[in-house]
Amino acid sequence: MQIKTEKKIIKLSSKEKKNSLSPEDRVREEYVNRLIKHYGFSIDQIEQEVIAISSDKKNIKTYADIVIWTSKKEKENGAEPLIVVECKAQQVTIRKEDYYKGAAFASMVGAKFLVTANQKHTKVFSKIYKVDQKKFSFNLEEILNIPKADIINDEKEINALLGQTIEFARDDFSRLLFRCHNIIRNNDKLSPEAAFDEISKVLFIKTLYERENEKGLIYSLEEYRSEKNNWDKLKNDEDLPFYKKLFDKVKSKHKNDDLFETNETIRIRENSFEAIIKELEVYNLSTTSDDIKGIAFERFLGRTFRGELGQFFTPRTIVDYMVEILDPQENETVCDPCCGSGGFLIKTFEYVRTKIEEDIQHVKEEIKDKYYGSNFINLNESEQEKIDHTVNEYFNLLNAELDIYNPNSRIRKLSFDCIFGTDANPRMARTAKMNMIMHGDGHGGVHHHDGLINVNGVYDGRFDIILTNPPFGARVEKTLRIIPSDIPTKEKIEVYTAKYGSDYEKKVIEPLREWSEYNNGERQPKGRSVLSLFETGEISSLTEVLFIERCMNLLKPGGRMAIVLPEGVLNNAKLQRVRDYVESKAKIINITSIPQDVFIASGATVKPSLLFFKKFTNDEESLYNSIKEEASKNIEEKYKNELIQIEKKLKEKGLDKEEKKALRENLKQINQSIEDDIKFQVKTKFNYEIPIIEVEKAGISTTGAAIENELEPIAKEYKKYRIKNKLWEEHYMNIQYNVFNNKFQRTFGTEQPQVFYIENANDN
């Protein structure tokens, strides 16, 4: 293998020279300066624009933007370099599969570290080796950093860095959050739950800054103090301290979600705030890998909220199973009306995001197959460079689909238009929102609100999928009523009417206005009771019962639903009418009984079952109603004469109490027979299979420890079953990418081609 350089490092400092650089050159120059200033490397250890030529007969060439050796001597002797850097100009999150050229170079020359850098992000990878000889396909393991110059010859230090994988970073971030928690508990003497609330506020402040600044800056203590000094020069004596002013900005940003009371303030000392900002400045919460911060945040939540708040956490194995059974697709709308810490919403977001990422990667592989065919190796250097440029340009444009800040991207639509949740507990609503942010987003649809009542984008008939674990055993009191203060402000109405159109006015505002004045059929200021909004409210005031109907109402015709319920809902004789109600509205497509152990670690004592429904389509509803109507007509005709005779006898004079009692009992039995016969006839004619699954091990023990998980293979088998039996209409999207009118565009179905990226963004 030969390594040769095309040109030496050129130091550019004047404005004119900087402006003459291409975006890639600008990134390369910035990273070289970082290598020198931050990592301590000398210029004679570094080379730019390097070509490696394989020593076999094929003479394969690969290129690298920057290569670093352990010393000048090693470089001059053509030794294996330590670090390879590939630079790109695009502004979106780095995707390691796009750095196949850098990986090919690192693999060929035996480098231990591969750095991928663009104008906003940098990532480091190790364990670089080819997994597909026919394609540019490599195995890369993300690690935290490259070595500084003063340790590059220390094998122990190098191996330590190579071992600092994502799991290491996840543990480190989790420990960091606990350090922040302890700062508040020690300095401000707050309870664990109250301390968590304050950490959330700081996280909201940091996230807001890192998302809204255009320079990709981390919100550091230095940055905070710089802003604070500027503020202090201009503030009045009556103004709030600067850090409290920052929290007011957060409240304003999320005011339509009702996450914070209007008088809520940040309740820690400024020195505590600064200490936490200092701890957190290692991470940019807007760009850090979701695998790091999301799972670390969940671990932090689990330990912080043990005990009384365990009810808000559905075990991850259960969440995974329920989401996989319903198999949400891109563009489907999903809701959890009692979302707790956001587990179902997060899993759904990640599940669909993965589908989008896999689809984009599939398109990239097709592009690579097209341009890097068997003839590529025989092309001259100029032709190869031209192909590389074309492929990189297509990849840059495709990555725009995965950029949450691109208003036209598929990820943006998933985050802002498809994921919704409410929780009546303000702490949990805030937690769910921050949890979503930590996992990569989707937080915009999370609100603090009573899940039984329509709000903002959460209203009847809107959702393809409902996933939820409602509170068990609680009751909705008759005294709970809709009152005028439940009606959103004029400002909110304008915001959400603009977003959701006439549906919002019709399904949210108009009913609230009516109900807030309604009581017992008369216009009175008491307001209508929440219980009276539900048919099942006449049967039971249990929250788990009411949420069955609530979820059914939220679904579109043909929508599907998964809900955790106590087994009493399935077998309690007193709740038979609830089961009848469900069967009149939806098909039961799966009942999975899980061991009680699963929820004991979360503080629950009731044995749960997982129920899956598919709400009737309009055709199924018509068929069901016609079958029931015909059955009712036939059965009632069958018992008609008996009923007439009993009614006639009851009207006769001179009957004693015992005779009347016997006749009424007979009447009751006949009416019950009529009801039973109608049910039997309907079930016979509206017949379908209901899979019932009994699980002994669901991945979690009574102590919360991981054990065997039978749900995983069941989910895989169930997918085959439901596809074979066409249990619901599939909503798969088939998006194509092609060049139209000299522009790379996407098409879906019969829609016109659409430019999905911000044009000329890569030229900035």
C-alpha positions in Angstrom: 0.0 0.0 0.0 1.3 3.4 -1.0 0.3 6.7 0.6 0.9 9.9 -1.3 -0.1 13.5 -0.8 -1.5 15.9 -3.3 -0.6 19.0 -1.5 0.8 20.2 1.8 -1.2 22.1 4.5 -1.9 25.7 3.4 -2.6 28.1 6.3 -5.3 30.5 5.3 -6.0 33.5 7.5 -7.2 36.4 5.4 -10.9 37.0 4.8 -10.4 36.9 1.0 -8.8 33.5 1.1 -11.5 32.1 3.5 -14.3 33.3 1.1 -12.6 31.5 -1.8 -12.8 28.2 0.0 -15.5 25.6 -0.9 -17.7 24.5 2.0 -15.7 21.3 2.3 -12.4 23.2 2.3 -13.8 25.4 5.1 -14.7 22.5 7.2 -11.3 20.9 6.6 -9.4 24.1 7.5 -11.5 24.5 10.7 -10.8 21.0 11.8 -7.0 21.3 11.1 -7.0 24.4 13.3 -8.8 22.4 16.0 -6.2 19.5 15.7 -3.5 22.0 16.3 -5.0 24.3 19.0 -7.2 21.8 20.9 -5.4 18.5 20.5 -1.9 19.8 20.4 -0.7 18.2 17.1 2.0 19.9 15.0 1.7 20.7 11.4 4.3 18.2 10.4 2.2 15.3 11.8 -0.8 16.2 9.6 -1.4 15.9 5.9 -4.4 17.0 3.8 -5.8 15.5 0.6 -4.1 12.2 0.8 -4.4 9.3 -1.6 -3.9 5.7 -0.6 -3.2 3.1 -3.3 -3.7 -0.6 -2.6 -0.6 -2.8 -3.1 -2.5 -5.5 -5.0 -2.9 -5.7 -8.7 -6.2 -3.7 -8.6 -4.3 -0.6 -7.5 -7.5 0.7 -5.8 -7.3 4.4 -4.8 -9.0 5.9 -1.8 -8.9 9.5 -0.6 -8.8 11.2 2.8 -9.3 14.9 3.7 -6.9 14.8 6.7 -4.5 12.2 8.0 -2.6 12.3 11.3 0.5 10.3 12.2 2.0 9.8 15.7 5.1 11.8 14.6 6.7 13.6 11.7 9.1 10.7 11.3 6.3 8.1 11.1 4.6 10.2 8.4 7.8 10.5 6.3 8.5 6.8 6.6 5.0 5.9 5.3 3.9 4.2 8.5 0.3 3.5 9.4 -1.4 6.7 10.4 -3.4 6.9 13.7 -6.3 9.1 12.7 -8.2 9.7 9.4 -10.6 12.6 9.0 -13.4 13.0 6.4 -15.1 16.3 6.0 -18.4 17.2 4.4 -20.3 20.5 4.0 -23.8 19.5 4.8 -25.5 21.0 7.8 -27.4 18.0 9.1 -26.6 15.3 11.7 -23.7 13.1 10.7 -24.7 9.7 9.5 -21.9 7.3 9.6 -23.0 5.3 6.5 -22.3 8.4 4.4 -18.6 8.4 5.4 -17.8 5.2 3.4 -14.9 6.9 1.6 -13.2 7.8 4.9 -13.9 4.4 6.2 -12.4 2.8 3.1 -9.3 4.9 3.6 -9.0 4.2 7.3 -9.5 0.4 6.7 -6.9 0.3 3.9 -4.2 2.2 5.9 -5.0 0.5 9.3 -5.9 3.7 11.2 -7.4 3.2 14.6 -9.6 6.3 14.6 -12.0 7.7 11.9 -13.3 11.2 12.5 -16.4 12.5 10.5 -16.9 16.2 10.5 -19.2 18.7 8.9 -20.1 22.3 9.6 -21.9 21.6 12.8 -21.2 18.1 14.1 -18.2 15.8 14.7 -18.3 12.1 15.5 -15.5 9.6 16.1 -15.5 5.9 15.2 -13.2 2.9 15.7 -13.1 -0.8 14.8 -13.2 0.0 11.1 -13.4 -3.0 8.7 -15.2 -3.8 5.5 -18.3 -6.0 5.7 -19.2 -6.1 2.0 -16.4 -6.5 -0.5 -18.7 -5.5 -3.5 -19.9 -2.3 -1.9 -18.6 0.5 0.2 -20.0 -1.0 3.4 -18.2 -0.8 6.7 -18.6 -1.7 10.4 -18.0 1.3 12.5 -18.4 1.6 16.3 -18.9 5.1 17.7 -16.6 6.3 20.5 -16.3 9.5 22.3 -13.0 11.2 21.2 -9.6 10.9 19.6 -6.4 11.2 21.6 -4.5 14.4 22.2 -1.0 14.7 20.9 0.6 14.1 24.3 -0.8 10.6 24.7 -0.6 9.2 21.2 2.3 6.9 22.0 0.7 5.6 25.2 -0.9 2.3 24.2 -2.8 2.1 27.5 -4.4 5.6 27.0 -5.2 4.8 23.3 -6.9 1.5 24.3 -8.9 3.4 27.0 -10.2 5.8 24.4 -11.0 3.0 22.0 -13.1 1.5 24.8 -15.1 4.6 25.5 -18.1 3.5 23.4 -21.7 4.8 23.3 -22.5 2.6 26.4 -19.7 4.3 28.2 -21.1 7.7 27.2 -24.6 6.7 28.3 -23.4 5.7 31.7 -21.3 8.9 31.9 -24.3 11.1 31.0 -26.5 9.2 33.5 -24.0 9.8 36.2 -23.8 13.5 35.2 -27.6 13.9 35.7 -27.4 12.4 39.1 -24.6 14.8 40.0 -26.9 17.6 38.9 -29.6 16.2 41.1 -27.4 16.0 44.1 -26.2 19.6 43.6 -29.8 20.7 44.0 -30.6 18.4 46.9 -27.4 19.5 48.8 -27.5 23.3 48.0 -31.3 23.9 47.9 -32.5 21.1 50.2 -35.3 20.0 47.9 -37.0 16.6 47.8 -36.0 14.2 45.0 -39.2 15.0 43.0 -38.8 18.7 43.5 -35.1 18.5 42.6 -36.0 16.7 39.4 -38.5 19.5 38.5 -35.6 22.0 38.8 -33.3 19.9 36.7 -36.0 19.8 34.0 -36.2 23.5 34.0 -32.4 23.8 33.5 -32.6 21.2 30.7 -35.4 23.1 29.0 -33.3 26.3 29.2 -30.2 24.6 27.8 -32.1 22.8 25.0 -33.9 26.0 23.9 -30.6 27.8 23.6 -28.9 25.0 21.7 -31.8 24.6 19.3 -32.3 28.2 18.5 -28.7 29.5 18.0 -27.4 29.1 14.5 -23.7 28.4 15.4 -24.2 25.0 16.9 -22.9 26.3 20.2 -23.1 24.3 23.4 -24.7 26.3 26.3 -21.6 26.5 28.5 -21.0 28.4 31.7 -18.8 30.8 29.8 -21.7 31.5 27.3 -24.2 31.9 30.2 -21.9 34.4 32.0 -21.3 36.4 28.8 -25.0 36.8 28.2 -25.6 37.6 31.9 -23.0 40.3 31.8 -24.7 41.9 28.8 -28.1 41.6 30.6 -26.8 43.1 33.8 -25.6 46.3 32.0 -29.2 46.9 30.7 -31.5 45.6 33.4 -33.7 47.6 35.8 -33.7 47.1 39.5 -37.2 45.5 39.2 -36.0 42.9 36.7 -35.7 39.2 37.5 -32.2 37.7 37.9 -31.0 36.6 34.5 -31.3 32.9 35.0 -34.9 33.3 36.1 -35.5 35.4 33.0 -34.2 32.5 30.9 -36.8 30.3 32.5 -39.5 32.8 31.6 -38.5 32.4 28.0 -39.0 28.7 28.3 -42.5 29.2 29.8 -43.4 31.5 26.9 -42.1 28.9 24.4 -44.4 26.2 25.9 -47.3 28.3 27.1 -49.8 26.6 24.8 -48.9 23.2 26.3 -49.8 24.3 29.9 -46.7 22.8 31.2 -46.0 25.5 33.8 -48.2 27.6 35.9 -48.1 31.3 35.1 -46.4 32.1 38.5 -44.0 29.2 38.2 -40.3 30.2 38.7 -37.0 28.4 38.9 -36.5 27.6 42.6 -32.8 27.1 42.9 -30.0 29.4 43.8 -28.0 30.9 40.9 -24.8 29.2 42.1 -26.7 25.8 41.8 -27.9 26.8 38.3 -24.3 27.7 37.2 -22.9 24.5 38.7 -25.5 22.4 36.7 -24.7 24.4 33.5 -21.1 23.6 34.1 -21.7 19.9 34.5 -23.9 19.8 31.4 -21.6 21.8 29.1 -19.9 18.6 27.9 -23.1 17.7 25.9 -25.0 19.5 23.2 -28.5 18.3 23.9 -29.6 19.2 20.4 -27.0 17.0 18.7 -25.8 14.4 21.2 -26.7 10.9 20.0 -30.2 10.0 21.0 -28.9 6.6 22.1 -26.8 8.3 24.7 -29.0 11.0 26.2 -32.4 9.3 25.8 -31.6 6.0 27.5 -29.5 7.8 30.1 -32.4 10.1 30.9 -34.8 7.1 31.2 -32.4 5.5 33.7 -32.3 8.8 35.7 -36.1 8.9 35.7 -36.5 5.3 36.8 -34.3 5.9 39.9 -35.7 9.3 40.7 -39.3 8.3 40.6 -39.2 5.0 42.3 -42.2 4.4 44.6 -45.3 6.5 44.4 -44.6 7.8 40.9 -43.8 4.3 39.5 -47.4 4.2 38.2 -46.4 6.6 35.4 -43.8 4.2 34.0 -44.9 1.2 31.8 -42.1 -1.3 31.7 -40.1 -1.0 28.4 -40.6 -4.7 27.4 -44.4 -4.1 27.5 -44.1 -0.8 25.6 -41.9 -2.5 22.9 -44.4 -5.4 22.5 -47.5 -3.2 22.2 -45.9 -0.9 19.7 -44.5 -3.8 17.6 -47.9 -5.5 17.5 -49.6 -2.3 16.2 -46.7 -1.6 13.8 -47.1 2.2 13.3 -46.2 3.5 9.9 -44.9 6.8 8.6 -47.7 9.5 8.4 -50.0 7.7 10.9 -51.0 9.8 13.8 -50.5 8.3 17.3 -51.8 9.4 20.7 -51.5 8.4 24.4 -54.1 10.3 26.4 -52.5 9.5 29.7 -48.9 9.4 28.6 -47.0 9.5 32.0 -43.3 9.7 31.2 -43.9 9.3 27.5 -42.8 5.7 27.0 -45.3 4.8 24.3 -44.7 8.0 22.4 -41.0 7.7 22.5 -41.0 4.1 21.3 -43.4 5.0 18.5 -41.3 7.9 17.4 -38.1 5.8 17.4 -39.9 2.9 15.7 -41.1 5.1 12.8 -37.9 7.1 12.6 -36.0 3.9 12.1 -38.3 3.0 9.2 -37.6 6.3 7.6 -33.9 6.0 8.2 -33.8 2.5 6.7 -35.8 3.7 3.7 -33.3 6.6 3.1 -30.4 4.2 3.5 -32.0 1.8 1.0 -32.2 4.7 -1.5 -28.5 5.5 -0.8 -27.5 1.9 -1.5 -29.4 2.0 -4.8 -27.4 5.2 -5.7 -24.1 3.5 -4.8 -25.0 0.5 -6.8 -25.8 2.7 -9.8 -22.7 4.9 -9.7 -20.1 2.5 -8.2 -20.6 -0.4 -10.6 -18.0 -2.8 -11.8 -16.6 -0.2 -14.2 -15.9 2.4 -11.6 -12.4 1.0 -10.8 -11.4 1.4 -14.5 -12.3 5.1 -14.7 -9.6 7.7 -14.6 -9.1 9.8 -11.5 -11.1 12.8 -12.9 -14.1 10.7 -13.8 -14.1 9.0 -10.4 -14.0 12.3 -8.6 -17.0 13.5 -10.7 -18.9 10.4 -9.6 -17.9 10.9 -6.0 -19.2 14.5 -6.2 -22.5 13.4 -7.7 -23.1 10.6 -5.1 -22.1 12.9 -2.2 -24.5 15.6 -3.5 -27.4 13.1 -3.6 -26.5 11.9 -0.1 -26.4 15.4 1.2 -29.9 16.1 -0.2 -31.3 12.8 1.1 -30.0 13.6 4.6 -32.3 16.7 4.5 -35.1 14.1 5.0 -33.6 13.3 8.4 -33.1 16.8 9.6 -35.7 17.9 12.1 -34.9 21.6 11.4 -35.9 21.2 7.7 -39.6 22.1 7.5 -40.1 19.8 4.5 -38.4 16.7 5.9 -40.0 13.3 6.8 -38.6 13.4 10.3 -40.0 16.9 10.8 -43.5 15.7 9.8 -43.1 12.7 12.2 -42.0 15.0 15.1 -44.5 17.8 14.6 -47.6 16.2 13.1 -47.8 12.6 14.2 -47.0 12.2 17.9 -49.5 13.4 20.6 -50.0 12.9 24.3 -51.6 14.4 27.4 -51.2 13.8 31.1 -53.3 15.3 33.9 -50.2 15.4 36.1 -48.1 18.6 35.2 -44.8 17.0 36.4 -45.3 14.0 34.2 -46.4 16.1 31.2 -43.1 18.1 31.6 -41.2 14.8 32.0 -42.7 13.3 28.9 -41.9 16.4 26.9 -38.2 16.5 28.1 -38.0 12.7 27.6 -39.1 13.1 24.0 -36.5 15.9 23.4 -33.8 13.6 24.8 -34.8 10.8 22.4 -34.7 13.0 19.4 -38.0 14.9 19.5 -41.7 14.5 18.9 -42.4 16.6 22.0 -44.5 19.3 20.3 -47.7 17.3 20.7 -47.4 16.7 24.4 -49.7 18.7 26.7 -50.7 19.0 30.4 -54.4 18.3 30.3 -57.1 15.9 31.5 -56.9 13.0 29.0 -60.6 12.5 29.0 -61.3 15.9 27.4 -60.4 17.1 23.9 -57.5 19.6 23.8 -55.4 21.2 21.0 -54.6 18.5 18.5 -56.0 15.7 20.7 -59.7 15.2 19.7 -62.2 12.7 18.6 -61.8 10.8 15.3 -58.2 12.0 14.7 -55.9 9.1 15.3 -54.8 6.0 13.5 -53.3 4.5 16.7 -53.8 4.8 20.4 -51.3 3.3 22.9 -51.9 3.8 26.6 -51.7 2.5 30.1 -54.5 4.4 32.0 -54.6 4.7 35.7 -56.3 1.8 37.4 -58.7 1.9 40.3 -59.3 5.6 40.4 -62.8 7.1 39.9 -64.1 10.1 38.2 -66.5 11.9 40.6 -69.9 13.2 39.4 -68.8 16.5 40.8 -66.0 16.9 38.2 -67.5 19.3 35.7 -66.6 21.3 32.6 -66.4 24.9 33.6 -65.7 28.1 31.6 -62.1 28.2 32.6 -61.6 24.9 30.6 -62.1 26.9 27.4 -58.8 27.9 25.8 -57.8 31.5 25.6 -58.5 33.5 22.4 -54.8 33.4 21.6 -54.7 29.6 21.9 -57.8 29.2 19.8 -56.2 31.3 17.0 -53.0 29.2 17.2 -54.7 25.8 17.0 -57.4 26.8 14.5 -54.6 27.9 12.2 -53.0 24.5 12.7 -56.0 22.2 12.6 -58.7 24.2 10.8 -62.4 23.9 11.4 -62.1 20.5 13.1 -60.5 22.2 16.1 -63.4 24.7 16.4 -66.0 22.0 15.9 -64.6 19.2 18.0 -62.8 21.1 20.8 -64.1 24.6 21.3 -67.8 24.3 20.4 -68.4 21.3 22.8 -66.4 23.0 25.6 -68.5 26.1 25.3 -71.7 24.1 25.4 -70.6 21.8 28.2 -69.3 24.6 30.4 -72.9 26.1 30.5 -74.8 22.8 30.6 -76.3 21.0 33.6 -79.2 18.5 33.6 -80.6 19.9 30.3 -80.7 23.5 31.5 -78.4 26.4 30.9 -76.6 26.8 34.2 -73.1 27.9 35.2 -72.4 24.6 37.0 -71.2 22.9 33.7 -71.8 19.4 32.5 -70.2 16.5 34.4 -67.2 14.8 32.8 -68.8 11.4 33.6 -71.9 12.2 31.6 -69.8 12.6 28.4 -69.3 8.8 28.2 -71.9 6.0 27.5 -69.9 3.8 29.9 -70.2 6.5 32.5 -73.6 5.0 33.3 -72.0 1.7 34.0 -68.9 2.6 35.9 -66.9 5.7 37.0 -63.6 3.7 37.0 -60.9 5.5 35.0 -59.8 2.3 33.2 -63.4 1.9 31.9 -63.8 5.5 30.8 -60.5 5.5 29.0 -61.5 2.5 26.9 -64.4 4.6 25.5 -62.2 7.7 25.3 -59.6 5.9 23.3 -62.2 4.4 21.0 -63.6 7.9 20.4 -60.1 9.3 19.6 -59.6 6.7 16.8 -60.5 7.1 13.2 -62.7 4.4 11.7 -60.4 1.4 11.2 -57.9 2.8 13.7 -56.2 0.4 16.1 -55.5 0.5 19.8 -53.5 -1.1 22.5 -54.3 -0.6 26.2 -53.1 -2.1 29.5 -56.1 -3.1 31.6 -56.6 -5.0 34.9 -57.9 -8.5 34.1 -61.1 -7.6 36.1 -62.3 -5.7 33.0 -62.3 -9.0 31.1 -63.9 -11.3 33.7 -65.8 -9.2 36.2 -69.5 -9.9 35.8 -70.4 -6.4 36.8 -68.5 -5.1 33.8 -70.2 -7.2 31.2 -71.9 -4.2 29.7 -68.5 -2.6 29.2 -67.4 -5.6 27.2 -70.6 -5.5 25.2 -69.9 -1.8 24.5 -66.4 -2.6 23.2 -67.6 -5.5 21.0 -70.2 -3.1 19.4 -67.5 -0.6 18.4 -64.4 -2.7 17.6 -62.9 -6.0 16.8 -60.7 -7.6 19.5 -57.5 -8.5 17.6 -55.3 -9.8 20.5 -55.5 -10.4 24.2 -52.1 -11.0 25.9 -52.1 -12.0 29.5 -48.9 -11.1 31.2 -47.6 -12.0 34.7 -48.3 -9.8 37.6 -44.5 -9.6 38.3 -44.0 -7.2 35.4 -45.8 -4.3 37.1 -44.8 -5.1 40.7 -41.5 -3.3 40.2 -43.5 -0.2 39.3 -45.7 -0.4 42.4 -48.8 -1.9 40.8 -50.6 -4.9 42.5 -53.3 -5.7 39.9 -52.7 -8.5 37.4 -52.8 -6.8 33.9 -53.7 -7.9 30.4 -52.8 -6.2 27.2 -55.8 -5.7 24.9 -55.6 -4.8 21.3 -58.6 -3.5 19.3 -59.4 -2.4 15.8 -62.2 0.1 15.6 -64.8 -0.8 13.1 -64.4 0.7 9.6 -67.6 2.4 8.4 -68.5 -0.7 6.4 -67.9 -2.9 9.4 -70.0 -0.6 11.6 -72.8 -0.8 9.1 -72.6 -4.5 8.8 -72.5 -5.0 12.6 -75.5 -2.7 13.1 -77.5 -4.4 10.3 -76.8 -7.8 11.8 -77.8 -6.6 15.3 -80.9 -4.9 13.9 -82.0 -8.1 12.1 -81.2 -10.3 15.1 -83.1 -7.9 17.4 -86.1 -8.0 15.1 -86.1 -11.8 14.9 -85.5 -12.5 18.6 -88.1 -9.9 19.7 -90.6 -11.5 17.4 -89.9 -14.9 18.9 -90.7 -13.7 22.4 -93.3 -11.2 21.4 -96.4 -13.3 22.5 -94.9 -14.3 25.8 -94.1 -10.7 26.6 -97.6 -9.6 25.7 -99.2 -12.3 27.9 -97.1 -11.3 30.9 -97.8 -7.6 30.4 -101.5 -8.4 30.1 -101.5 -10.4 33.3 -99.6 -7.7 35.2 -102.5 -5.3 34.3 -105.1 -7.6 35.8 -106.7 -6.5 39.0 -106.6 -8.6 42.1 -103.1 -10.0 41.8 -101.3 -10.4 45.1 -97.7 -9.3 45.7 -96.2 -12.8 45.2 -98.0 -13.2 41.8 -96.8 -9.8 40.6 -93.2 -10.6 41.8 -93.3 -13.9 40.0 -94.5 -12.3 36.8 -91.9 -9.5 37.0 -89.2 -12.1 37.6 -90.4 -14.0 34.5 -90.4 -10.8 32.5 -86.8 -10.1 33.6 -85.7 -13.6 32.6 -87.3 -13.3 29.2 -85.7 -9.9 28.6 -82.4 -11.4 29.6 -83.0 -14.3 27.2 -83.8 -11.9 24.4 -80.5 -10.0 25.1 -78.5 -13.2 25.3 -80.1 -14.6 22.1 -79.4 -11.4 20.2 -75.7 -11.4 21.3 -75.4 -15.1 20.3 -76.9 -14.4 16.9 -74.7 -11.3 16.3 -71.6 -13.2 17.4 -72.5 -16.1 15.1 -73.0 -13.9 12.1 -70.3 -11.3 12.9 -67.7 -13.9 13.7 -63.9 -13.5 13.8 -61.0 -15.1 15.5 -59.5 -13.6 18.7 -55.9 -14.7 19.5 -55.5 -15.1 23.2 -51.9 -15.4 24.4 -50.7 -16.4 27.9 -47.1 -15.2 28.8 -45.2 -16.5 31.7 -42.0 -14.4 31.3 -42.2 -10.9 30.0 -38.6 -9.7 30.3 -38.8 -8.2 33.8 -38.9 -9.7 37.3 -40.6 -8.5 40.5 -37.4 -6.6 41.4 -37.1 -5.0 37.9 -34.3 -7.2 36.8 -34.1 -8.4 33.2 -35.2 -12.0 32.5 -36.3 -14.0 29.5 -38.8 -12.2 27.4 -41.3 -14.4 25.6 -43.0 -11.3 24.1 -40.3 -10.8 21.5 -40.8 -14.0 19.5 -44.6 -13.6 20.0 -44.5 -10.2 18.3 -42.7 -11.6 15.3 -45.1 -14.5 14.9 -48.1 -12.2 15.4 -46.9 -10.0 12.5 -47.0 -12.9 10.2 -50.5 -13.9 11.5 -52.0 -10.4 11.1 -50.5 -9.9 7.6 -51.8 -13.3 6.5 -55.3 -12.5 7.8 -55.3 -8.9 6.7 -56.4 -7.7 10.2 -56.2 -4.0 9.2 -55.6 -1.9 6.2 -51.9 -1.2 5.7 -50.7 2.4 5.4 -47.3 1.8 4.0 -45.8 4.8 2.1 -43.9 4.2 -1.2 -41.8 7.3 -1.7 -39.5 7.5 -4.7 -36.6 9.8 -5.4 -35.7 10.9 -8.9 -34.4 13.8 -10.9 -37.1 16.0 -12.3 -36.4 19.2 -14.2 -32.8 18.9 -13.2 -33.6 18.7 -9.5 -33.5 15.8 -7.2 -37.1 15.4 -5.9 -39.4 13.0 -4.2 -42.7 11.6 -5.2 -45.4 9.8 -3.3 -48.2 8.0 -5.2 -49.8 10.3 -7.7 -48.5 13.5 -6.1 -46.4 16.0 -8.0 -42.6 15.8 -7.5 -41.6 17.9 -4.5 -38.3 19.5 -3.6 -37.9 18.4 0.0 -34.6 20.2 0.9 -33.8 23.9 1.3 -32.4 24.8 -2.0 -28.8 26.2 -2.1 -28.5 25.3 1.7 -25.2 23.5 0.9 -23.8 26.6 -0.7 -24.0 28.8 2.4 
